[in-house]
């Protein structure tokens, strides 16, 4: 748990510094990968990052789709659909978003 705390401190630093949000997105993707193999709580941490990125820019297609995928992994279909619809509003021709909606 101490490592997760350090990761969250790093993420807070990224958001509160002049680092680009792409850096935070990449950190979230790495955290999410750890969810499947080590610690289910990591998905919640990644989800928080994606939501924060989306709230900062509601035209962030990657964040909207990542939120949808994370909620789907958690079995929260209502929110998975909600954010997939947001992704499709931003990029209606996206194969990934249309595929996610189909799933």
C-alpha positions in Angstrom: 0.0 0.0 0.0 2.9 2.3 0.6 3.9 2.1 -3.1 0.3 3.1 -4.1 0.6 6.1 -1.8 3.8 7.1 -3.5 2.2 6.7 -6.9 -0.7 8.9 -5.9 1.7 11.6 -4.6 3.5 11.5 -7.9 0.2 11.9 -9.7 -0.8 14.8 -7.6 2.5 16.4 -8.3 1.9 16.0 -12.1 -1.5 17.6 -11.8 -0.2 20.5 -9.7 2.9 21.2 -11.8 3.5 22.4 -15.3 3.8 18.8 -16.6 1.5 18.0 -19.5 -1.6 16.0 -18.8 -0.4 13.4 -21.3 2.1 12.4 -18.6 -0.7 11.8 -16.1 -2.6 9.8 -18.7 0.4 7.5 -19.3 0.9 7.0 -15.6 -2.8 6.0 -15.4 -2.4 3.5 -18.1 0.6 1.9 -16.3 -1.4 1.8 -13.1 -4.4 0.2 -14.8 -2.1 -2.5 -16.2 -1.1 -3.3 -12.7 -4.7 -3.7 -11.7 -5.1 -6.9 -13.7 -2.0 -8.6 -12.4 -1.5 -7.4 -8.8 -4.0 -5.2 -7.1 -7.6 -4.5 -8.1 -7.5 -1.2 -6.2 -5.2 0.2 -8.9 -8.1 0.4 -11.3 -9.8 2.9 -9.0 -6.7 5.0 -8.9 -6.4 5.0 -12.7 -10.1 5.8 -13.0 -9.7 8.9 -10.8 -6.9 10.1 -13.1 -9.0 9.6 -16.2 -12.0 11.4 -14.6 -9.8 14.3 -13.5 -8.3 14.6 -17.1 -11.8 14.5 -18.6 -13.1 17.1 -16.1 -10.3 19.4 -17.1 -11.1 19.0 -20.8 -14.5 17.5 -21.7 -13.3 17.1 -25.3 -10.6 14.6 -24.2 -11.6 11.6 -26.3 -8.9 9.3 -24.8 -10.0 10.1 -21.2 -13.7 9.5 -22.0 -12.9 6.2 -23.6 -10.5 5.1 -20.8 -13.2 6.0 -18.2 -15.7 3.8 -20.2 -13.3 0.9 -20.3 -12.4 1.2 -16.6 -16.1 1.2 -15.6 -16.7 -1.8 -17.8 -13.9 -3.7 -16.1 -15.6 -2.8 -12.8 -19.0 -4.1 -14.1 -20.5 -0.6 -13.8 -22.4 -0.7 -17.1 -24.4 2.5 -16.6 -21.2 4.7 -16.3 -19.4 2.6 -19.0 -22.2 3.5 -21.4 -22.4 7.1 -20.3 -18.7 7.8 -20.9 -18.7 5.8 -24.1 -21.5 8.0 -25.4 -19.4 11.0 -24.5 -16.4 9.6 -26.4 -18.7 9.0 -29.4 -20.0 12.6 -29.2 -16.3 13.7 -29.5 -15.4 11.3 -32.2 -18.4 9.5 -33.7 -16.3 7.6 -36.3 -13.9 6.0 -33.7 -13.7 2.3 -34.2 -12.6 1.8 -30.5 -15.6 3.7 -29.1 -18.1 2.1 -31.4 -16.6 -1.3 -30.6 -16.8 -0.5 -26.8 -20.4 0.5 -27.2 -21.2 -2.7 -28.9 -19.6 -4.7 -26.1 
